[in-house]
Amino acid sequence: MAALRGRWARWGFVGAVALAAGAAAWDPDGVRKYVKLRAEVRRMQGENASLAAENAALAREARGLRGDPAALERAAREELRFVRPGERVYWLGGEGGAP
């Protein structure tokens, strides 16, 4: 009789744990939210890594523009489409539209 009572107690405990786990899984603030937030954290970590790499590249470019007049002129010509006085510009089409 004691063995039967112990077996029922064990199955009752297992059932209660399974019921609690099921309730936690279906609760909007439970496991589903945890999994969703964990995926969002991974996505944000990847985004932060790419932004950090872009930031480092822009910092290198800024240092180059401060110290190298040729790099500064190249950037002004390419990005701002500056020309020197007396130069002629022949637009052949391409990226970015007309000047």
C-alpha positions in Angstrom: 0.0 0.0 0.0 2.8 2.4 0.8 4.5 1.7 -2.5 1.2 2.5 -4.3 0.9 5.7 -2.4 4.5 6.7 -3.3 3.9 5.9 -6.9 0.8 8.1 -7.0 2.7 10.9 -5.2 5.5 10.7 -7.8 3.1 10.7 -10.7 1.2 13.6 -9.1 4.4 15.6 -8.8 5.4 14.8 -12.4 2.0 15.9 -13.5 2.1 19.1 -11.6 5.5 19.9 -13.0 4.3 19.2 -16.5 1.2 21.3 -16.0 3.4 24.2 -14.7 5.8 23.9 -17.7 2.8 23.9 -20.1 1.3 27.0 -18.5 4.7 28.7 -18.6 5.1 27.9 -22.3 1.7 29.2 -23.3 1.9 32.3 -21.1 2.6 35.4 -23.3 5.2 36.5 -20.7 6.8 33.1 -20.4 9.0 31.0 -22.6 7.7 32.3 -25.9 8.6 35.8 -24.9 12.0 34.7 -23.7 12.7 32.9 -27.1 11.5 36.0 -29.0 13.7 38.4 -27.0 16.7 36.1 -27.3 16.4 36.2 -31.1 16.1 39.9 -31.0 19.2 40.2 -28.9 21.1 38.1 -31.4 19.9 40.3 -34.3 20.9 43.5 -32.4 24.3 42.1 -31.6 24.9 41.4 -35.3 23.7 44.9 -36.2 26.0 46.4 -33.5 28.9 44.5 -34.9 28.3 45.8 -38.5 27.8 49.3 -37.2 31.0 49.1 -35.2 32.9 48.0 -38.4 31.3 50.8 -40.4 32.2 53.3 -37.6 35.8 52.1 -37.7 36.0 52.5 -41.5 34.6 56.0 -41.3 37.1 56.9 -38.5 40.0 55.7 -40.8 38.6 57.7 -43.7 38.3 60.8 -41.4 41.9 60.4 -40.3 43.0 60.1 -43.9 41.1 63.2 -44.9 42.7 65.2 -42.1 46.2 64.3 -43.0 46.3 63.8 -46.8 45.5 66.7 -49.2 45.2 64.3 -52.1 42.6 62.2 -50.3 40.7 65.3 -49.4 40.7 66.4 -53.1 39.6 62.9 -54.2 36.7 62.9 -51.7 35.6 66.4 -52.8 35.7 65.4 -56.5 33.9 62.1 -56.0 31.4 62.8 -53.4 30.7 66.5 -53.9 31.5 66.6 -57.6 33.8 69.6 -57.3 36.0 70.6 -60.2 38.9 72.9 -60.4 38.5 76.2 -62.2 39.0 75.8 -65.9 38.3 72.1 -66.0 35.6 70.7 -68.2 33.2 68.0 -67.1 31.9 65.5 -69.6 29.0 63.6 -68.1 28.7 60.1 -69.6 25.9 58.9 -67.4 26.1 56.2 -64.8 25.4 56.0 -61.2 24.0 59.0 -59.2 22.3 60.9 -62.0 23.4 64.1 -63.6 25.7 66.5 -61.7 
